[in-house]
């Protein structure tokens, strides 16, 4: 019986369970947070790109901002942003000339929102150049 207690068979398993598994928990938490932020970065890039395209394809500056906002909101809903994240969306338009849709101008859309899991602000921007013949 005493020889069985001194035998070290199975001790590596006990050490792994007792020591290694608790060390993996922070890694799993970090990877989960990273996956959320990474997925939302892809979503916001799509929102910025398609929002500025909608603006550039519109007939006027006023309708461009309206259509761009609708596109951004539609994409946010379809790509899985939460209602809280959608409420924090902030969109900024910068134009190289006024009005924005004048010939040879450039429209830059910057967009951001707060990720609900990590509470980090995620940002992206995209730009479109308007044809010189518009």
VEXGUSE-588667 format. One line per 4 residues: number of its first residue (from 0); their letters; for each residue x, y, z of N, C-alpha, C, CB. Coordinates in steps of 0.001 Angstrom, whole numbers, always signed. Atoms other than C-alpha are relative to their C-alpha. Glycine has a CB too. Example, Ala and Ser with C-alpha at 12.3 -4.5 7.8 and 13.67 -1.06 7.14 Angstrom:
2
0 = AS = +890 -1190 +0 +12300 -4500 +7800 +900 +1200 +0 -992 +27 +1246  -820 -1190 -60 +13670 -1060 +7140 -770 +1090 +730 +414 +462 -1415;
//
This chain:
134
0 = XXXX = +801 -1186 +0 +0 +0 +0 +855 +1266 +0 -917 -11 +1181  -878 -1158 -72 +2778 +2450 +857 +728 +193 -1333 +1012 -157 +1155  -669 -121 +1294 +4523 +1695 -2426 -925 +620 -1041 +485 -1368 -480  +951 -621 +932 +1359 +2708 -4268 -65 +1515 +209 -1403 -619 +174;
4 = XXXX = +39 -1423 -276 +1361 +6109 -2552 +1255 +704 -504 -171 +238 +1485  -1249 -594 +484 +4970 +6702 -3554 +127 -74 -1519 +1187 -692 +643  -28 +131 +1462 +4319 +5706 -7163 -514 +1294 -642 -858 -1223 -465  +368 -1270 +621 +4123 +8749 -9439 -823 -170 -1263 +1232 +785 -314;
8 = XXXX = +863 +205 +1165 +1898 +7215 -12126 -1234 +891 +121 -413 -1497 -131  +1169 -876 +14 -794 +9730 -13063 +235 +1377 +572 -1094 -635 +740  -237 -1310 -600 +863 +12677 -11353 +40 +1111 -1050 +1303 -16 +787  -32 -1019 +1057 +1351 +14521 -14687 -1413 +464 -331 +692 -549 -1270;
12 = XXXX = +1392 -367 +271 -2396 +14451 -15265 -527 +920 +1089 -884 -1256 -109  +453 -831 -1120 -3077 +15864 -11830 +634 +1382 -82 +341 -667 +1353  -668 -1289 +132 -481 +18605 -12348 -609 +817 -1136 +1498 -198 -235  +597 -707 +1128 -1987 +19468 -15721 -1360 +576 +383 -141 -938 -1208;
16 = XXXX = +1335 -466 -383 -5505 +19693 -14342 +98 +1106 +1035 -845 -1161 +546  -83 -959 -1101 -4463 +21620 -11241 +698 +1302 -393 +725 -626 +1166  -799 -1183 +314 -1992 +24032 -12864 -261 +582 -1395 +1450 -340 +124  +49 -502 +1374 -2306 +24279 -16628 -1377 +509 -400 +426 -1082 -952;
20 = XXXX = +1334 -423 +417 -6057 +24515 -17103 -345 +1393 +539 -1042 -1014 +470  +285 -1378 -442 -6463 +27588 -14850 +831 +1064 -730 +248 +115 +1490  -805 -955 +751 -3655 +29231 -16819 -566 +260 -1396 +1425 -500 -109  +600 -167 +1320 -5593 +28729 -20063 -1235 +901 +28 -369 -1353 -570;
24 = XXXX = +1235 -785 -81 -8691 +30570 -18826 +222 +1441 -475 -536 -2 +1442  -206 -1356 +543 -7226 +34085 -19399 +254 +11 -1508 +1168 +665 +707  -236 +73 +1448 -6089 +32993 -22869 -1325 -111 -732 +913 -1199 -354  +1312 +148 +634 -9627 +31898 -23749 -808 +1292 +78 -779 -1141 +656;
28 = XXXX = +711 -1271 -141 -11060 +35164 -22417 +555 +1019 -1006 +125 +543 +1458  -616 -921 +952 -8571 +37168 -24503 -403 -350 -1432 +1529 -26 +142  +346 +401 +1359 -9284 +35144 -27652 -1455 +313 -317 +269 -1486 -198  +1404 -328 +216 -13025 +35627 -27211 -170 +1495 -251 -846 -437 +1204;
32 = XXXX = +63 -1450 +184 -12586 +39387 -26861 +602 +397 -1342 +730 +723 +1144  -653 -291 +1270 -10210 +39476 -29838 -894 -376 -1166 +1332 -738 -100  +887 +432 +1074 -12689 +37529 -31988 -1151 +983 -185 -545 -1402 +288  +1095 -972 +81 -15481 +39989 -31158 +467 +1283 -677 -552 +313 +1403;
36 = XXXX = -517 -1246 +567 -13377 +43051 -31973 +384 -205 -1462 +1214 +504 +809  -421 +279 +1366 -11938 +41464 -35111 -1202 -120 -934 +832 -1280 -45  +1211 +126 +811 -15389 +40541 -36418 -667 +1340 -222 -976 -954 +654  +617 -1314 +134 -16720 +44020 -35730 +843 +947 -842 -237 +603 +1365;
40 = XXXX = -839 -805 +885 -13725 +45576 -37504 -322 -294 -1458 +1487 -262 +278  +387 +357 +1366 -14690 +43671 -40642 -1351 +614 -350 -50 -1530 -167  +1332 -582 +219 -18298 +44840 -40263 +100 +1497 -254 -916 -269 +1208  -68 -1466 +142 -17351 +48505 -39862 +710 +397 -1290 +724 +625 +1208;
44 = XXXX = -646 -302 +1295 -15049 +48402 -42905 -1024 -104 -1133 +1197 -972 -264  +1049 +147 +1015 -17983 +47136 -44993 -958 +1187 +72 -774 -1336 +194  +911 -1131 -164 -20221 +49844 -43545 +597 +1282 -581 -335 +200 +1481  -652 -1210 +519 -17714 +52589 -44390 +79 -41 -1522 +1414 +156 +600;
48 = XXXX = -170 +113 +1460 -17034 +51320 -47909 -1332 +156 -729 +636 -1356 -363  +1292 -60 +682 -20677 +50827 -48862 -717 +1321 +262 -882 -1162 +442  +611 -1294 -290 -21795 +54035 -47132 +519 +1099 -908 +244 +376 +1438  -562 -1039 +871 -19405 +56207 -49128 -340 -275 -1465 +1529 +86 +181;
52 = XXXX = +427 +315 +1371 -20303 +54347 -52349 -1423 +479 -249 +98 -1514 -264  +1385 -458 +139 -23979 +55066 -51752 -51 +1517 -131 -848 -459 +1204  -60 -1466 +82 -23143 +58741 -51194 +439 +423 -1395 +968 +577 +1068  -553 -395 +1296 -21078 +58970 -54377 -945 -315 -1155 +1330 -691 -227;
56 = XXXX = +915 +388 +1074 -23783 +57273 -56452 -1314 +776 +20 -291 -1474 +90  +1265 -736 -123 -26550 +59632 -55309 -13 +1230 -901 -237 +417 +1457  +183 -1140 +892 -27911 +62659 -57140 +390 +1334 +612 -1415 +64 -436  -318 -1271 -647 -27259 +65365 -54546 +643 -276 +1355 -1275 +881 +163;
60 = XXXX = -624 +158 -1316 -25434 +65978 -51288 -1031 -415 +1050 +688 +1307 +425  +1038 +312 -985 -28670 +65873 -49304 -429 -1464 -107 -1217 +926 -190  +433 +1394 +160 -29865 +62586 -50765 +1151 -960 +253 -575 -230 -1404  -1168 +845 -262 -26321 +61215 -50525 +151 -324 +1469 +1255 +672 -500;
64 = XXXX = -108 +248 -1443 -26236 +61642 -46764 -1146 -869 +501 +23 +1324 +769  +1157 +813 -411 -29727 +60182 -46376 +196 -1452 -416 -1308 +558 -612  -180 +1364 +510 -29013 +57143 -48561 +1179 -675 +689 +212 +12 -1529  -1169 +557 -682 -25597 +56629 -46989 -355 -445 +1415 +1139 +1028 +41;
68 = XXXX = +429 +367 -1349 -27124 +56637 -43507 -888 -1235 +7 -732 +1155 +644  +866 +1175 +94 -29771 +54133 -44585 +797 -1259 -299 -1059 +208 -1073  -853 +1149 +333 -27143 +51843 -46106 +775 -464 +1225 +975 +358 -1140  -778 +344 -1196 -25036 +51977 -42950 -880 -704 +1026 +633 +1263 +619;
72 = XXXX = +903 +619 -973 -28015 +51170 -40729 -440 -1391 -447 -1225 +884 +220  +412 +1303 +530 -29166 +48325 -42981 +1120 -1035 +138 -414 +132 -1474  -1140 +916 -118 -25699 +46764 -43066 +239 -364 +1463 +1274 +633 -610  -203 +266 -1427 -25365 +47110 -39284 -991 -1045 +508 -139 +1298 +813;
76 = XXXX = +1010 +974 -417 -28618 +45204 -38766 +285 -1376 -588 -1396 +466 -417  -190 +1289 +677 -27831 +42502 -41322 +1296 -710 +390 -21 +206 -1490  -1258 +642 -374 -24275 +41889 -40156 +134 -224 +1499 +1153 +825 -483  +59 +466 -1375 -25284 +41414 -36537 +430 +942 +1102 +788 -1156 +101;
80 = XXXX = -291 -905 -1101 -24502 +44563 -34589 -1204 +49 +938 +354 +1419 -525  +1080 -81 -978 -26520 +44839 -31394 -640 +1389 -56 +526 -305 +1430  +697 -1289 -23 -29046 +47631 -30827 +841 +1058 +715 -1374 -141 +688  -868 -935 -721 -26659 +49226 -28322 +1166 +472 -846 +522 -642 +1262;
84 = XXXX = -1106 -380 +883 -23811 +49175 -30841 -491 +937 -1102 +655 -1252 -619  +549 -842 +1066 -26034 +50671 -33548 -263 +1415 +516 -1301 -615 -562  +251 -1321 -574 -26978 +53521 -31210 +1282 +828 +142 -668 -147 +1357  -1263 -733 -189 -23289 +54419 -30754 +708 +326 -1306 +930 -798 +876;
88 = XXXX = -638 -277 +1293 -22542 +54680 -34488 +122 +1508 -199 -809 -641 -1168  -284 -1403 +289 -20928 +58017 -35338 +603 +78 -1401 +967 +625 +1074  -437 -108 +1389 -20501 +58999 -39002 +407 +1434 -288 -1114 -457 -971  -496 -1320 +388 -18441 +61920 -40343 +358 -25 -1484 +1236 +414 +864;
92 = XXXX = -325 -145 +1422 -18193 +63060 -43960 +966 +1165 -162 -1289 +223 -859  -938 -1071 +341 -15265 +65107 -45274 +56 +85 -1517 +1432 -257 +616  -3 -204 +1447 -15312 +66584 -48751 +1153 +926 -382 -1357 +587 -479  -1097 -851 +444 -12409 +68056 -50682 -515 +1266 -672 +907 -763 -955;
96 = XXXX = +634 -1171 +617 -14779 +70474 -52473 -1453 +69 +439 +102 -56 -1554  +1420 -162 -302 -18208 +71871 -51835 -716 +422 -1267 -225 +1037 +1137  +647 +1142 -633 -20671 +70597 -52816 +825 -1269 -186 -1406 -198 -569  -812 +1225 -23 -19307 +67132 -52143 -8 -741 -1332 -494 -925 +1090;
100 = XXXX = +121 +752 +1256 -20548 +65705 -55432 +422 +812 -1221 -1427 -471 -180  -494 -758 +1140 -18784 +68269 -57619 +1131 -772 -682 +485 +1403 +442  -1010 +705 +796 -16357 +67166 -60338 +1367 +57 +685 +89 +606 -1417  -1353 +143 -554 -12913 +65981 -59191 +78 +108 +1518 +888 +1032 -598;
104 = XXXX = -47 -85 -1463 -13875 +65981 -55520 +219 -1389 +600 -1304 +630 +557  -225 +1246 -730 -13125 +63348 -52922 -879 +33 +1247 +1523 -187 +375  +844 +126 -1185 -15557 +62154 -50239 +635 -1041 +900 -1475 -389 -372  -558 +939 -990 -14168 +60537 -47105 -1029 -192 +1110 +1369 +524 +588;
108 = XXXX = +938 +333 -1058 -16490 +58770 -44683 +771 -677 +1121 -1149 -912 -525  -603 +607 -1198 -15226 +58026 -41168 -1139 -445 +900 +965 +1007 +751  +1078 +570 -799 -17344 +55797 -38957 +594 -695 +1212 -854 -987 -836  -453 +679 -1216 -17023 +54448 -35432 -1212 -440 +811 +922 +924 +848;
112 = XXXX = +999 +414 -983 -19014 +52607 -32796 +705 -705 +1143 -1077 -922 -640  -567 +636 -1192 -18452 +51070 -29357 -417 -1461 +22 -459 +726 +1301  +240 +1443 -79 -18121 +47273 -29221 -629 -323 +1355 +1329 -806 -204  +730 +249 -1251 -20586 +45965 -26630 +726 -973 +929 -1381 -540 -310;
116 = XXXX = -705 +968 -859 -18336 +43147 -25372 +1255 +589 +635 +375 -1235 -805  -1286 -507 -503 -14977 +44878 -25056 -67 +1467 +407 +1076 -180 -1053  +178 -1427 -275 -16284 +48470 -24761 +1097 +849 -646 -22 +244 +1505  -1006 -742 +756 -13617 +49554 -27241 -659 +700 -1177 +1127 -937 -488;
120 = XXXX = +503 -714 +1172 -14262 +52125 -29958 +682 -566 -1238 +248 +1540 +121  -501 +584 +1243 -13886 +50564 -33394 -234 +1022 -1102 -704 -1375 -328  +55 -1055 +1010 -13137 +52921 -36289 +416 -527 -1368 +895 +1172 +404  -408 +294 +1378 -12870 +52725 -40060 -323 +1218 -848 -717 -1286 -558;
124 = XXXX = +318 -1072 +944 -12895 +55082 -43016 +177 -528 -1419 +900 +1255 +244  -105 +342 +1418 -13288 +54877 -46761 -188 +1286 -784 -1057 -1093 -423  +168 -1186 +821 -13144 +57364 -49587 -335 -366 -1429 +1250 +852 +39  +356 +141 +1405 -14508 +57767 -53085 +416 +1270 -707 -1525 -278 -186;
128 = XXXX = -334 -1147 +845 -13256 +60024 -55838 -1117 +190 -1020 +1381 -198 -712  +1050 -315 +946 -15850 +61759 -57973 +649 +287 -1349 -858 +1206 +488  -522 -143 +1352 -15290 +61675 -61705 +115 +1470 -401 -889 -744 -988  -116 -1383 +478 -14066 +64866 -63387 -1129 +376 -975 +1356 +202 -680;
132 = XX = +1046 -249 +987 -16993 +64511 -65836 -1396 -43 +612 +97 -1012 -1121  +1315 +97 -637 -19806 +64436 -63282 -804 +1244 -252 +135 -237 +1496;
//
